[in-house]
Amino acid sequence: MQRQTVEFGGIPVGIVVPQNDKLRFIAVKFHVIDLDNRLFASVTELKRAIGEHLIEAKPMAA
């Protein structure tokens, strides 16, 4: 596998880069920065983690 753009909700949020037998996520959007540099077994697992992260994320104070 080569580098691949990751979209969530139709918006590019980062890329995955193969590392050994895993995929390293490189975030390019602030709302997923907490997942930056983490390793995932698949893009499907990463997208699940993004969804869970966004559900758990607390909105910033205005």
PDB file of N, CA, C and O in Angstrom:
ATOM      1  N   MET A   1       0.842  -1.186   0.000  1.00  0.00           N
ATOM      2  CA  MET A   1       0.000   0.000   0.000  1.00  0.00           C
ATOM      3  C   MET A   1       0.881   1.241   0.000  1.00  0.00           C
ATOM      4  O   MET A   1       1.928   1.279   0.647  1.00  0.00           O
ATOM      5  N   GLN A   2       0.447   2.239  -0.724  1.00  0.00           N
ATOM      6  CA  GLN A   2       1.152   3.508  -0.749  1.00  0.00           C
ATOM      7  C   GLN A   2       0.406   4.504   0.121  1.00  0.00           C
ATOM      8  O   GLN A   2      -0.625   4.187   0.715  1.00  0.00           O
ATOM      9  N   ARG A   3       0.947   5.711   0.186  1.00  0.00           N
ATOM     10  CA  ARG A   3       0.248   6.777   0.919  1.00  0.00           C
ATOM     11  C   ARG A   3      -1.141   6.938   0.344  1.00  0.00           C
ATOM     12  O   ARG A   3      -1.363   6.772  -0.855  1.00  0.00           O
ATOM     13  N   GLN A   4      -2.070   7.264   1.222  1.00  0.00           N
ATOM     14  CA  GLN A   4      -3.465   7.381   0.797  1.00  0.00           C
ATOM     15  C   GLN A   4      -4.129   8.511   1.562  1.00  0.00           C
ATOM     16  O   GLN A   4      -3.955   8.637   2.774  1.00  0.00           O
ATOM     17  N   THR A   5      -4.885   9.328   0.856  1.00  0.00           N
ATOM     18  CA  THR A   5      -5.672  10.382   1.486  1.00  0.00           C
ATOM     19  C   THR A   5      -6.836   9.750   2.231  1.00  0.00           C
ATOM     20  O   THR A   5      -7.448   8.798   1.748  1.00  0.00           O
ATOM     21  N   VAL A   6      -7.138  10.280   3.406  1.00  0.00           N
ATOM     22  CA  VAL A   6      -8.266   9.802   4.198  1.00  0.00           C
ATOM     23  C   VAL A   6      -9.300  10.918   4.261  1.00  0.00           C
ATOM     24  O   VAL A   6      -9.006  12.037   4.682  1.00  0.00           O
ATOM     25  N   GLU A   7     -10.519  10.591   3.832  1.00  0.00           N
ATOM     26  CA  GLU A   7     -11.633  11.537   3.908  1.00  0.00           C
ATOM     27  C   GLU A   7     -12.616  11.055   4.957  1.00  0.00           C
ATOM     28  O   GLU A   7     -12.803   9.854   5.151  1.00  0.00           O
ATOM     29  N   PHE A   8     -13.237  12.003   5.625  1.00  0.00           N
ATOM     30  CA  PHE A   8     -14.296  11.677   6.579  1.00  0.00           C
ATOM     31  C   PHE A   8     -15.414  12.672   6.350  1.00  0.00           C
ATOM     32  O   PHE A   8     -15.208  13.880   6.457  1.00  0.00           O
ATOM     33  N   GLY A   9     -16.582  12.176   6.039  1.00  0.00           N
ATOM     34  CA  GLY A   9     -17.704  13.054   5.732  1.00  0.00           C
ATOM     35  C   GLY A   9     -17.454  13.878   4.479  1.00  0.00           C
ATOM     36  O   GLY A   9     -17.947  14.999   4.356  1.00  0.00           O
ATOM     37  N   GLY A  10     -16.683  13.316   3.544  1.00  0.00           N
ATOM     38  CA  GLY A  10     -16.397  14.006   2.290  1.00  0.00           C
ATOM     39  C   GLY A  10     -15.310  15.062   2.383  1.00  0.00           C
ATOM     40  O   GLY A  10     -15.057  15.777   1.414  1.00  0.00           O
ATOM     41  N   ILE A  11     -14.662  15.170   3.546  1.00  0.00           N
ATOM     42  CA  ILE A  11     -13.617  16.178   3.752  1.00  0.00           C
ATOM     43  C   ILE A  11     -12.285  15.466   3.994  1.00  0.00           C
ATOM     44  O   ILE A  11     -12.206  14.600   4.865  1.00  0.00           O
ATOM     45  N   PRO A  12     -11.240  15.813   3.242  1.00  0.00           N
ATOM     46  CA  PRO A  12      -9.928  15.225   3.530  1.00  0.00           C
ATOM     47  C   PRO A  12      -9.457  15.650   4.923  1.00  0.00           C
ATOM     48  O   PRO A  12      -9.409  16.840   5.236  1.00  0.00           O
ATOM     49  N   VAL A  13      -9.112  14.668   5.748  1.00  0.00           N
ATOM     50  CA  VAL A  13      -8.695  14.968   7.122  1.00  0.00           C
ATOM     51  C   VAL A  13      -7.248  14.551   7.393  1.00  0.00           C
ATOM     52  O   VAL A  13      -6.694  14.889   8.438  1.00  0.00           O
ATOM     53  N   GLY A  14      -6.639  13.827   6.468  1.00  0.00           N
ATOM     54  CA  GLY A  14      -5.260  13.403   6.664  1.00  0.00           C
ATOM     55  C   GLY A  14      -4.841  12.388   5.627  1.00  0.00           C
ATOM     56  O   GLY A  14      -5.522  12.170   4.625  1.00  0.00           O
ATOM     57  N   ILE A  15      -3.702  11.773   5.894  1.00  0.00           N
ATOM     58  CA  ILE A  15      -3.204  10.701   5.045  1.00  0.00           C
ATOM     59  C   ILE A  15      -2.772   9.547   5.933  1.00  0.00           C
ATOM     60  O   ILE A  15      -2.527   9.720   7.127  1.00  0.00           O
ATOM     61  N   VAL A  16      -2.681   8.365   5.331  1.00  0.00           N
ATOM     62  CA  VAL A  16      -2.070   7.228   6.006  1.00  0.00           C
ATOM     63  C   VAL A  16      -0.813   6.860   5.241  1.00  0.00           C
ATOM     64  O   VAL A  16      -0.767   6.908   4.012  1.00  0.00           O
ATOM     65  N   VAL A  17       0.195   6.495   5.998  1.00  0.00           N
ATOM     66  CA  VAL A  17       1.485   6.094   5.446  1.00  0.00           C
ATOM     67  C   VAL A  17       1.792   4.706   5.991  1.00  0.00           C
ATOM     68  O   VAL A  17       1.768   4.498   7.204  1.00  0.00           O
ATOM     69  N   PRO A  18       2.079   3.759   5.109  1.00  0.00           N
ATOM     70  CA  PRO A  18       2.403   2.411   5.595  1.00  0.00           C
ATOM     71  C   PRO A  18       3.636   2.422   6.487  1.00  0.00           C
ATOM     72  O   PRO A  18       4.623   3.100   6.201  1.00  0.00           O
ATOM     73  N   GLN A  19       3.561   1.664   7.567  1.00  0.00           N
ATOM     74  CA  GLN A  19       4.697   1.489   8.459  1.00  0.00           C
ATOM     75  C   GLN A  19       4.659   0.063   8.975  1.00  0.00           C
ATOM     76  O   GLN A  19       3.791  -0.301   9.769  1.00  0.00           O
ATOM     77  N   ASN A  20       5.593  -0.728   8.523  1.00  0.00           N
ATOM     78  CA  ASN A  20       5.618  -2.165   8.810  1.00  0.00           C
ATOM     79  C   ASN A  20       4.290  -2.761   8.350  1.00  0.00           C
ATOM     80  O   ASN A  20       3.976  -2.676   7.162  1.00  0.00           O
ATOM     81  N   ASP A  21       3.518  -3.345   9.220  1.00  0.00           N
ATOM     82  CA  ASP A  21       2.233  -3.925   8.814  1.00  0.00           C
ATOM     83  C   ASP A  21       1.051  -3.073   9.276  1.00  0.00           C
ATOM     84  O   ASP A  21      -0.077  -3.562   9.329  1.00  0.00           O
ATOM     85  N   LYS A  22       1.296  -1.812   9.610  1.00  0.00           N
ATOM     86  CA  LYS A  22       0.250  -0.890  10.083  1.00  0.00           C
ATOM     87  C   LYS A  22       0.190   0.341   9.194  1.00  0.00           C
ATOM     88  O   LYS A  22       0.978   0.490   8.260  1.00  0.00           O
ATOM     89  N   LEU A  23      -0.758   1.221   9.500  1.00  0.00           N
ATOM     90  CA  LEU A  23      -0.890   2.497   8.800  1.00  0.00           C
ATOM     91  C   LEU A  23      -0.754   3.625   9.815  1.00  0.00           C
ATOM     92  O   LEU A  23      -1.485   3.668  10.805  1.00  0.00           O
ATOM     93  N   ARG A  24       0.177   4.530   9.568  1.00  0.00           N
ATOM     94  CA  ARG A  24       0.362   5.689  10.442  1.00  0.00           C
ATOM     95  C   ARG A  24      -0.491   6.825   9.893  1.00  0.00           C
ATOM     96  O   ARG A  24      -0.408   7.161   8.712  1.00  0.00           O
ATOM     97  N   PHE A  25      -1.319   7.417  10.769  1.00  0.00           N
ATOM     98  CA  PHE A  25      -2.200   8.511  10.374  1.00  0.00           C
ATOM     99  C   PHE A  25      -1.492   9.836  10.589  1.00  0.00           C
ATOM    100  O   PHE A  25      -0.957  10.100  11.665  1.00  0.00           O
ATOM    101  N   ILE A  26      -1.494  10.664   9.555  1.00  0.00           N
ATOM    102  CA  ILE A  26      -0.946  12.018   9.628  1.00  0.00           C
ATOM    103  C   ILE A  26      -2.122  12.973   9.439  1.00  0.00           C
ATOM    104  O   ILE A  26      -2.654  13.097   8.336  1.00  0.00           O
ATOM    105  N   ALA A  27      -2.522  13.637  10.500  1.00  0.00           N
ATOM    106  CA  ALA A  27      -3.685  14.527  10.467  1.00  0.00           C
ATOM    107  C   ALA A  27      -3.338  15.842   9.781  1.00  0.00           C
ATOM    108  O   ALA A  27      -2.243  16.377   9.949  1.00  0.00           O
ATOM    109  N   VAL A  28      -4.291  16.353   9.003  1.00  0.00           N
ATOM    110  CA  VAL A  28      -4.122  17.673   8.379  1.00  0.00           C
ATOM    111  C   VAL A  28      -5.254  18.622   8.767  1.00  0.00           C
ATOM    112  O   VAL A  28      -5.280  19.772   8.330  1.00  0.00           O
ATOM    113  N   LYS A  29      -6.171  18.150   9.570  1.00  0.00           N
ATOM    114  CA  LYS A  29      -7.270  18.979  10.073  1.00  0.00           C
ATOM    115  C   LYS A  29      -7.229  18.985  11.595  1.00  0.00           C
ATOM    116  O   LYS A  29      -7.010  17.951  12.227  1.00  0.00           O
ATOM    117  N   PHE A  30      -7.442  20.158  12.171  1.00  0.00           N
ATOM    118  CA  PHE A  30      -7.314  20.318  13.614  1.00  0.00           C
ATOM    119  C   PHE A  30      -8.259  19.413  14.402  1.00  0.00           C
ATOM    120  O   PHE A  30      -7.878  18.899  15.453  1.00  0.00           O
ATOM    121  N   HIS A  31      -9.487  19.208  13.912  1.00  0.00           N
ATOM    122  CA  HIS A  31     -10.459  18.447  14.699  1.00  0.00           C
ATOM    123  C   HIS A  31     -10.108  16.960  14.845  1.00  0.00           C
ATOM    124  O   HIS A  31     -10.760  16.251  15.611  1.00  0.00           O
ATOM    125  N   VAL A  32      -9.087  16.478  14.118  1.00  0.00           N
ATOM    126  CA  VAL A  32      -8.640  15.091  14.289  1.00  0.00           C
ATOM    127  C   VAL A  32      -7.178  15.020  14.730  1.00  0.00           C
ATOM    128  O   VAL A  32      -6.570  13.950  14.682  1.00  0.00           O
ATOM    129  N   ILE A  33      -6.616  16.133  15.152  1.00  0.00           N
ATOM    130  CA  ILE A  33      -5.192  16.195  15.503  1.00  0.00           C
ATOM    131  C   ILE A  33      -4.835  15.245  16.655  1.00  0.00           C
ATOM    132  O   ILE A  33      -3.692  14.797  16.744  1.00  0.00           O
ATOM    133  N   ASP A  34      -5.776  14.937  17.520  1.00  0.00           N
ATOM    134  CA  ASP A  34      -5.501  14.011  18.631  1.00  0.00           C
ATOM    135  C   ASP A  34      -5.183  12.598  18.138  1.00  0.00           C
ATOM    136  O   ASP A  34      -4.599  11.802  18.873  1.00  0.00           O
ATOM    137  N   LEU A  35      -5.560  12.287  16.908  1.00  0.00           N
ATOM    138  CA  LEU A  35      -5.277  10.963  16.342  1.00  0.00           C
ATOM    139  C   LEU A  35      -3.985  10.956  15.528  1.00  0.00           C
ATOM    140  O   LEU A  35      -3.578   9.912  15.018  1.00  0.00           O
ATOM    141  N   ASP A  36      -3.347  12.103  15.407  1.00  0.00           N
ATOM    142  CA  ASP A  36      -2.130  12.233  14.611  1.00  0.00           C
ATOM    143  C   ASP A  36      -1.039  11.293  15.108  1.00  0.00           C
ATOM    144  O   ASP A  36      -0.800  11.159  16.308  1.00  0.00           O
ATOM    145  N   ASN A  37      -0.389  10.652  14.154  1.00  0.00           N
ATOM    146  CA  ASN A  37       0.768   9.791  14.413  1.00  0.00           C
ATOM    147  C   ASN A  37       0.413   8.446  15.036  1.00  0.00           C
ATOM    148  O   ASN A  37       1.311   7.676  15.377  1.00  0.00           O
ATOM    149  N   ARG A  38      -0.870   8.146  15.192  1.00  0.00           N
ATOM    150  CA  ARG A  38      -1.266   6.841  15.725  1.00  0.00           C
ATOM    151  C   ARG A  38      -1.235   5.794  14.627  1.00  0.00           C
ATOM    152  O   ARG A  38      -1.371   6.116  13.447  1.00  0.00           O
ATOM    153  N   LEU A  39      -1.058   4.553  15.016  1.00  0.00           N
ATOM    154  CA  LEU A  39      -1.035   3.436  14.083  1.00  0.00           C
ATOM    155  C   LEU A  39      -2.373   2.711  14.089  1.00  0.00           C
ATOM    156  O   LEU A  39      -2.989   2.522  15.138  1.00  0.00           O
ATOM    157  N   PHE A  40      -2.814   2.307  12.893  1.00  0.00           N
ATOM    158  CA  PHE A  40      -4.079   1.597  12.730  1.00  0.00           C
ATOM    159  C   PHE A  40      -3.857   0.387  11.829  1.00  0.00           C
ATOM    160  O   PHE A  40      -2.967   0.390  10.979  1.00  0.00           O
ATOM    161  N   ALA A  41      -4.672  -0.643  12.022  1.00  0.00           N
ATOM    162  CA  ALA A  41      -4.565  -1.854  11.224  1.00  0.00           C
ATOM    163  C   ALA A  41      -5.138  -1.665   9.825  1.00  0.00           C
ATOM    164  O   ALA A  41      -4.719  -2.339   8.884  1.00  0.00           O
ATOM    165  N   SER A  42      -6.102  -0.742   9.686  1.00  0.00           N
ATOM    166  CA  SER A  42      -6.747  -0.527   8.389  1.00  0.00           C
ATOM    167  C   SER A  42      -7.351   0.870   8.337  1.00  0.00           C
ATOM    168  O   SER A  42      -7.489   1.537   9.362  1.00  0.00           O
ATOM    169  N   VAL A  43      -7.707   1.301   7.138  1.00  0.00           N
ATOM    170  CA  VAL A  43      -8.387   2.581   6.970  1.00  0.00           C
ATOM    171  C   VAL A  43      -9.760   2.520   7.629  1.00  0.00           C
ATOM    172  O   VAL A  43     -10.227   3.513   8.186  1.00  0.00           O
ATOM    173  N   THR A  44     -10.398   1.376   7.570  1.00  0.00           N
ATOM    174  CA  THR A  44     -11.702   1.204   8.217  1.00  0.00           C
ATOM    175  C   THR A  44     -11.585   1.440   9.721  1.00  0.00           C
ATOM    176  O   THR A  44     -12.422   2.124  10.310  1.00  0.00           O
ATOM    177  N   GLU A  45     -10.556   0.880  10.338  1.00  0.00           N
ATOM    178  CA  GLU A  45     -10.340   1.085  11.777  1.00  0.00           C
ATOM    179  C   GLU A  45     -10.083   2.564  12.078  1.00  0.00           C
ATOM    180  O   GLU A  45     -10.581   3.097  13.069  1.00  0.00           O
ATOM    181  N   LEU A  46      -9.308   3.214  11.223  1.00  0.00           N
ATOM    182  CA  LEU A  46      -9.034   4.642  11.402  1.00  0.00           C
ATOM    183  C   LEU A  46     -10.308   5.463  11.311  1.00  0.00           C
ATOM    184  O   LEU A  46     -10.541   6.337  12.146  1.00  0.00           O
ATOM    185  N   LYS A  47     -11.139   5.195  10.306  1.00  0.00           N
ATOM    186  CA  LYS A  47     -12.386   5.961  10.150  1.00  0.00           C
ATOM    187  C   LYS A  47     -13.317   5.742  11.331  1.00  0.00           C
ATOM    188  O   LYS A  47     -14.023   6.664  11.741  1.00  0.00           O
ATOM    189  N   ARG A  48     -13.329   4.552  11.875  1.00  0.00           N
ATOM    190  CA  ARG A  48     -14.129   4.273  13.079  1.00  0.00           C
ATOM    191  C   ARG A  48     -13.597   5.110  14.239  1.00  0.00           C
ATOM    192  O   ARG A  48     -14.376   5.697  14.990  1.00  0.00           O
ATOM    193  N   ALA A  49     -12.276   5.167  14.389  1.00  0.00           N
ATOM    194  CA  ALA A  49     -11.661   5.955  15.455  1.00  0.00           C
ATOM    195  C   ALA A  49     -11.959   7.446  15.277  1.00  0.00           C
ATOM    196  O   ALA A  49     -12.194   8.150  16.259  1.00  0.00           O
ATOM    197  N   ILE A  50     -11.951   7.927  14.039  1.00  0.00           N
ATOM    198  CA  ILE A  50     -12.291   9.330  13.782  1.00  0.00           C
ATOM    199  C   ILE A  50     -13.723   9.609  14.206  1.00  0.00           C
ATOM    200  O   ILE A  50     -13.988  10.598  14.889  1.00  0.00           O
ATOM    201  N   GLY A  51     -14.647   8.746  13.809  1.00  0.00           N
ATOM    202  CA  GLY A  51     -16.049   8.920  14.191  1.00  0.00           C
ATOM    203  C   GLY A  51     -16.229   8.941  15.690  1.00  0.00           C
ATOM    204  O   GLY A  51     -16.935   9.799  16.219  1.00  0.00           O
ATOM    205  N   GLU A  52     -15.594   8.001  16.389  1.00  0.00           N
ATOM    206  CA  GLU A  52     -15.705   7.953  17.847  1.00  0.00           C
ATOM    207  C   GLU A  52     -15.090   9.203  18.477  1.00  0.00           C
ATOM    208  O   GLU A  52     -15.629   9.753  19.437  1.00  0.00           O
ATOM    209  N   HIS A  53     -13.964   9.642  17.932  1.00  0.00           N
ATOM    210  CA  HIS A  53     -13.302  10.835  18.451  1.00  0.00           C
ATOM    211  C   HIS A  53     -14.199  12.065  18.307  1.00  0.00           C
ATOM    212  O   HIS A  53     -14.305  12.872  19.230  1.00  0.00           O
ATOM    213  N   LEU A  54     -14.831  12.202  17.166  1.00  0.00           N
ATOM    214  CA  LEU A  54     -15.675  13.377  16.930  1.00  0.00           C
ATOM    215  C   LEU A  54     -16.922  13.359  17.802  1.00  0.00           C
ATOM    216  O   LEU A  54     -17.402  14.415  18.214  1.00  0.00           O
ATOM    217  N   ILE A  55     -17.449  12.186  18.085  1.00  0.00           N
ATOM    218  CA  ILE A  55     -18.606  12.078  18.979  1.00  0.00           C
ATOM    219  C   ILE A  55     -18.219  12.482  20.397  1.00  0.00           C
ATOM    220  O   ILE A  55     -18.975  13.165  21.089  1.00  0.00           O
ATOM    221  N   GLU A  56     -17.023  12.049  20.824  1.00  0.00           N
ATOM    222  CA  GLU A  56     -16.560  12.320  22.190  1.00  0.00           C
ATOM    223  C   GLU A  56     -15.997  13.723  22.371  1.00  0.00           C
ATOM    224  O   GLU A  56     -15.905  14.221  23.493  1.00  0.00           O
ATOM    225  N   ALA A  57     -15.621  14.357  21.267  1.00  0.00           N
ATOM    226  CA  ALA A  57     -14.989  15.690  21.351  1.00  0.00           C
ATOM    227  C   ALA A  57     -15.962  16.710  21.929  1.00  0.00           C
ATOM    228  O   ALA A  57     -17.143  16.746  21.581  1.00  0.00           O
ATOM    229  N   LYS A  58     -15.437  17.522  22.806  1.00  0.00           N
ATOM    230  CA  LYS A  58     -16.243  18.570  23.412  1.00  0.00           C
ATOM    231  C   LYS A  58     -16.073  19.844  22.578  1.00  0.00           C
ATOM    232  O   LYS A  58     -14.957  20.172  22.175  1.00  0.00           O
ATOM    233  N   PRO A  59     -17.156  20.555  22.318  1.00  0.00           N
ATOM    234  CA  PRO A  59     -17.016  21.802  21.564  1.00  0.00           C
ATOM    235  C   PRO A  59     -16.174  22.816  22.332  1.00  0.00           C
ATOM    236  O   PRO A  59     -16.200  22.870  23.561  1.00  0.00           O
ATOM    237  N   MET A  60     -15.436  23.609  21.581  1.00  0.00           N
ATOM    238  CA  MET A  60     -14.600  24.649  22.199  1.00  0.00           C
ATOM    239  C   MET A  60     -15.490  25.783  22.691  1.00  0.00           C
ATOM    240  O   MET A  60     -16.518  26.086  22.086  1.00  0.00           O
ATOM    241  N   ALA A  61     -15.086  26.399  23.785  1.00  0.00           N
ATOM    242  CA  ALA A  61     -15.841  27.542  24.331  1.00  0.00           C
ATOM    243  C   ALA A  61     -15.805  28.699  23.341  1.00  0.00           C
ATOM    244  O   ALA A  61     -14.810  28.911  22.649  1.00  0.00           O
ATOM    245  N   ALA A  62     -16.894  29.433  23.286  1.00  0.00           N
ATOM    246  CA  ALA A  62     -16.961  30.571  22.357  1.00  0.00           C
ATOM    247  C   ALA A  62     -16.314  31.790  22.941  1.00  0.00           C
ATOM    248  O   ALA A  62     -16.280  32.839  22.297  1.00  0.00           O
TER     249      ALA A  62
END
